[in-house]
Amino acid sequence: MSAPAARTVLPAVAMTAVSMVLTLAVVVMWLGTAMPWPIALVVGLGIDGGWLATLAYERRLAAQGDHSTPVTAVGWFFGLVATGVLVAHAATAYTSAGAWLAVAWLPLAAKALWLVHGMWERTALTGSALEAIQGIQQEARDEAAVARARLRAEAGTEETRLAAVTQAGARVARVQAQTATTLARAWSTLESTRSGKDTGRALTSVTTRVTPGVTPTWELPVWGPTHPVPALESAPALTDAELDRLVDEIRHSQTPALSYREMSTRFRAAGHSASEVRLRGAWKRVVAA
């Protein structure tokens, strides 16, 4: 018998022995006054024997993995008879009635302990099975702990990331607000300058006249006599025909023909002067010809 099984069978055996001895003693003392004591002894042994026989048969069936409801019912019947005898004796006893009534439950308690032991046997497992179950439970606990730790770590990381993104977004929003304020002030200053009274005259003085009716350029004040310097005088403007001829010569000075950018660079490097609008118009006329 294994140590775990002894934990339930030993109390059941002890309770059975006590209840049988008590039942036999009560029957002999109680019925011995009304009949010869050998007869009373036979009655007591009959009750205990019937109970013990049914218990032994129940244990045999349990060892075979079987169960019989009639045998179980007969066993509980003998247990109730023994309990009834003890209760009746306690009720008719003139002295110590409470003490006898207090031990009247022992036969039923013994039957209950054998029932518990039977349930233990039906659910008992081997040592290897118990170790496997403990290993599975420990593995499940380990996986649950790891999962909880992973979730907590991911939650902390996500919280840190959200905090960083929120702070970065706040900084970007502040910079954008400051930039928008600066641009608004700059545009306001530019608008007020453009709509000023002397702004048009100032712009006309530093740009070439391209629209008829524009106010003539400002003349800088001269202090004292002046002498024109030939080197600083501007060359006479080219006519459209001359401009077209120069553009065509420079364009075809190299094979394949030069692009507009290369032609314009060589045109100005040769010392010729023409506005970008006239030069591009001449290029279009020469190319289209």
C-alpha positions as CSV (number, residue, x, y, z in Angstrom):
1,M,0.0,0.0,0.0
2,S,1.4,3.4,-1.0
3,A,1.8,6.2,1.5
4,P,-0.9,8.4,0.0
5,A,-3.5,5.5,0.1
6,A,-2.6,4.8,3.8
7,R,-3.6,8.3,4.7
8,T,-7.3,7.4,4.0
9,V,-7.4,3.7,4.6
10,L,-5.9,3.7,8.1
11,P,-8.5,6.1,9.6
12,A,-11.3,4.1,7.9
13,V,-9.9,0.8,9.4
14,A,-9.5,2.4,12.9
15,M,-13.0,3.9,12.8
16,T,-14.5,0.5,11.7
17,A,-12.7,-1.4,14.5
18,V,-13.9,1.1,17.1
19,S,-17.5,1.1,15.9
20,M,-17.6,-2.7,15.7
21,V,-16.3,-3.1,19.3
22,L,-18.6,-0.4,20.5
23,T,-21.6,-2.0,18.8
24,L,-20.8,-5.4,20.2
25,A,-20.3,-4.1,23.7
26,V,-23.6,-2.1,23.6
27,V,-25.6,-5.1,22.3
28,V,-24.1,-7.4,25.0
29,M,-24.7,-4.9,27.8
30,W,-28.2,-3.8,26.6
31,L,-29.6,-7.1,25.6
32,G,-27.7,-9.1,28.2
33,T,-30.2,-8.1,30.8
34,A,-33.2,-9.4,28.8
35,M,-31.6,-12.6,27.3
36,P,-28.6,-14.7,28.0
37,W,-25.4,-13.0,27.1
38,P,-24.3,-15.6,24.6
39,I,-27.4,-14.8,22.5
40,A,-26.7,-11.1,22.9
41,L,-23.1,-11.7,21.7
42,V,-24.4,-13.6,18.7
43,V,-26.6,-10.7,17.8
44,G,-23.8,-8.2,18.1
45,L,-21.5,-10.4,16.0
46,G,-24.2,-10.7,13.4
47,I,-24.5,-7.0,13.0
48,D,-20.8,-6.5,12.9
49,G,-20.3,-9.5,10.7
50,G,-22.9,-8.4,8.2
51,W,-21.4,-5.0,8.0
52,L,-17.8,-6.4,7.7
53,A,-18.9,-8.9,5.0
54,T,-20.5,-6.3,2.8
55,L,-17.5,-4.0,3.3
56,A,-15.1,-6.8,2.3
57,Y,-17.2,-7.5,-0.8
58,E,-17.3,-3.8,-1.7
59,R,-13.5,-3.6,-1.4
60,R,-13.2,-6.6,-3.7
61,L,-15.4,-5.1,-6.3
62,A,-13.5,-1.8,-6.1
63,A,-10.2,-3.6,-6.6
64,Q,-11.6,-5.1,-9.8
65,G,-12.8,-1.7,-10.9
66,D,-16.4,-2.6,-10.4
67,H,-19.3,-1.5,-8.3
68,S,-22.6,-3.0,-7.0
69,T,-25.4,-0.8,-5.8
70,P,-27.2,-3.6,-3.9
71,V,-24.1,-4.5,-1.9
72,T,-23.5,-0.9,-1.1
73,A,-27.2,-0.5,0.0
74,V,-26.8,-3.6,2.3
75,G,-23.7,-2.2,3.8
76,W,-25.3,1.1,4.6
77,F,-28.3,-0.8,6.0
78,F,-26.0,-2.6,8.5
79,G,-24.4,0.7,9.3
80,L,-27.8,2.2,10.0
81,V,-28.8,-0.8,12.2
82,A,-25.6,-0.4,14.3
83,T,-26.3,3.3,14.6
84,G,-29.9,2.7,15.6
85,V,-28.8,0.2,18.3
86,L,-26.4,2.8,19.7
87,V,-29.1,5.5,19.6
88,A,-31.7,3.3,21.3
89,H,-29.2,2.3,24.0
90,A,-28.4,5.9,24.6
91,A,-32.1,6.8,24.8
92,T,-32.8,4.0,27.4
93,A,-29.7,4.5,29.4
94,Y,-30.2,6.0,32.9
95,T,-26.7,7.2,33.3
96,S,-24.3,8.8,30.7
97,A,-27.0,9.0,28.1
98,G,-25.3,12.0,26.4
99,A,-22.0,10.2,26.2
100,W,-23.6,7.1,24.6
101,L,-25.5,9.4,22.2
102,A,-22.3,11.2,21.3
103,V,-20.6,8.0,20.0
104,A,-23.7,6.7,18.2
105,W,-22.5,8.2,14.9
106,L,-19.3,6.1,14.7
107,P,-20.7,3.3,12.4
108,L,-21.9,5.9,9.9
109,A,-18.6,7.7,10.2
110,A,-16.7,4.5,9.4
111,K,-18.9,4.0,6.3
112,A,-18.2,7.6,5.2
113,L,-14.4,7.1,5.6
114,W,-14.5,4.0,3.4
115,L,-16.5,6.0,0.8
116,V,-13.7,8.7,0.9
117,H,-11.1,6.0,0.5
118,G,-12.9,4.6,-2.5
119,M,-13.0,8.0,-4.1
120,W,-9.3,8.4,-3.4
121,E,-8.5,5.1,-5.1
122,R,-10.6,6.0,-8.2
123,T,-8.8,9.3,-8.6
124,A,-5.3,8.2,-7.6
125,L,-2.5,8.7,-10.1
126,T,1.0,7.3,-10.4
127,G,4.1,9.3,-9.5
128,S,5.0,9.8,-13.2
129,A,1.6,11.1,-14.0
130,L,1.7,13.5,-11.1
131,E,5.1,14.8,-12.2
132,A,3.9,15.2,-15.7
133,I,0.8,17.2,-14.5
134,Q,3.1,19.3,-12.2
135,G,5.4,20.0,-15.2
136,I,2.5,21.0,-17.4
137,Q,1.1,23.3,-14.7
138,Q,4.6,24.8,-14.1
139,E,5.1,25.4,-17.8
140,A,1.7,27.1,-18.0
141,R,2.5,29.3,-15.1
142,D,5.9,30.2,-16.7
143,E,4.2,31.0,-20.0
144,A,1.6,33.2,-18.3
145,A,4.3,35.0,-16.3
146,V,6.4,35.6,-19.5
147,A,3.3,36.8,-21.4
148,R,2.4,39.2,-18.5
149,A,6.0,40.5,-18.5
150,R,6.0,40.9,-22.3
151,L,2.6,42.8,-22.2
152,R,3.9,45.1,-19.4
153,A,7.1,45.8,-21.4
154,E,5.2,46.5,-24.6
155,A,2.8,48.7,-22.8
156,G,5.7,50.7,-21.2
157,T,7.4,51.0,-24.6
158,E,4.3,52.2,-26.3
159,E,3.7,54.7,-23.6
160,T,7.2,56.0,-24.0
161,R,6.8,56.2,-27.8
162,L,3.5,58.0,-27.5
163,A,5.0,60.5,-25.1
164,A,8.0,61.1,-27.4
165,V,5.7,61.5,-30.4
166,T,3.4,63.9,-28.5
167,Q,6.4,66.0,-27.4
168,A,7.8,66.1,-30.9
169,G,4.4,67.0,-32.3
170,A,4.1,69.8,-29.8
171,R,7.5,71.2,-30.7
172,V,6.7,71.0,-34.4
173,A,3.4,72.8,-33.7
174,R,5.2,75.6,-31.8
175,V,7.8,76.0,-34.5
176,Q,5.1,76.2,-37.2
177,A,3.1,78.7,-35.1
178,Q,6.3,80.9,-34.7
179,T,7.1,80.5,-38.5
180,A,3.5,81.5,-39.4
181,T,3.7,84.5,-37.1
182,T,7.0,85.6,-38.7
183,L,5.7,85.1,-42.2
184,A,2.6,87.0,-41.4
185,R,4.7,89.9,-40.1
186,A,6.9,89.8,-43.2
187,W,4.0,89.8,-45.6
188,S,2.4,92.6,-43.7
189,T,5.6,94.6,-43.9
190,L,6.0,93.8,-47.6
191,E,2.4,94.8,-48.3
192,S,2.7,98.1,-46.4
193,T,5.9,98.8,-48.3
194,R,4.4,97.9,-51.7
195,S,1.4,100.1,-51.1
196,G,3.6,103.0,-50.1
197,K,3.5,106.4,-51.9
198,D,7.1,106.3,-53.3
199,T,7.4,102.6,-53.8
200,G,6.5,102.7,-57.5
201,R,9.1,105.4,-58.3
202,A,11.8,103.5,-56.4
203,L,11.0,100.3,-58.3
204,T,11.0,102.2,-61.7
205,S,14.4,103.6,-61.0
206,V,16.1,100.2,-60.7
207,T,14.3,98.3,-63.5
208,T,14.3,98.5,-67.2
209,R,11.3,100.1,-68.8
210,V,9.3,97.4,-70.6
211,T,5.8,98.9,-70.6
212,P,4.9,102.2,-72.3
213,G,4.0,105.0,-70.0
214,V,6.2,103.9,-67.2
215,T,7.7,106.7,-65.2
216,P,11.2,107.5,-66.5
217,T,14.2,106.4,-64.4
218,W,15.4,108.7,-61.7
219,E,18.5,110.7,-62.5
220,L,21.1,110.9,-59.8
221,P,22.1,114.4,-58.8
222,V,25.4,115.7,-60.3
223,W,27.7,118.0,-58.4
224,G,29.8,120.0,-60.8
225,P,30.8,119.6,-64.6
226,T,30.9,116.2,-66.1
227,H,32.8,114.7,-69.1
228,P,31.5,111.6,-70.8
229,V,33.7,108.6,-70.6
230,P,33.7,106.6,-73.9
231,A,34.5,103.3,-72.2
232,L,31.4,103.6,-70.1
233,E,29.0,104.6,-72.9
234,S,26.6,101.9,-73.9
235,A,26.8,100.5,-77.4
236,P,24.1,101.4,-79.9
237,A,21.2,99.1,-79.9
238,L,21.1,96.4,-82.6
239,T,18.3,96.3,-85.1
240,D,16.2,93.2,-85.4
241,A,17.9,92.2,-88.7
242,E,21.4,92.6,-87.2
243,L,20.4,90.7,-84.1
244,D,18.9,87.8,-86.2
245,R,22.1,87.7,-88.3
246,L,24.4,87.5,-85.3
247,V,22.2,84.9,-83.6
248,D,22.3,82.7,-86.8
249,E,26.1,83.0,-87.2
250,I,26.8,82.1,-83.6
251,R,24.2,79.3,-83.6
252,H,25.8,77.7,-86.7
253,S,29.4,78.4,-85.7
254,Q,29.7,74.8,-84.6
255,T,28.3,71.5,-85.7
256,P,25.8,70.4,-84.4
257,A,24.1,73.8,-83.9
258,L,24.4,75.4,-80.5
259,S,21.6,75.5,-78.0
260,Y,20.1,78.7,-76.9
261,R,22.0,78.8,-73.6
262,E,25.4,78.3,-75.4
263,M,24.5,80.8,-78.1
264,S,23.5,83.4,-75.4
265,T,26.7,82.9,-73.6
266,R,28.9,83.4,-76.7
267,F,26.7,86.3,-77.8
268,R,27.4,88.3,-74.6
269,A,31.0,87.1,-74.4
270,A,31.6,88.7,-77.9
271,G,30.5,92.1,-76.4
272,H,27.1,92.3,-78.0
273,S,24.2,93.8,-76.0
274,A,20.5,93.0,-76.2
275,S,17.8,92.3,-73.7
276,E,16.8,88.8,-72.9
277,V,13.4,89.3,-74.5
278,R,14.9,90.5,-77.8
279,L,17.6,87.9,-77.8
280,R,15.0,85.1,-77.3
281,G,12.8,86.5,-79.9
282,A,15.6,86.6,-82.4
283,W,16.4,82.9,-81.5
284,K,12.8,81.9,-82.2
285,R,12.8,83.7,-85.6
286,V,16.1,82.1,-86.7
287,V,15.1,78.7,-85.6
288,A,11.7,79.0,-87.3
289,A,13.3,80.3,-90.6
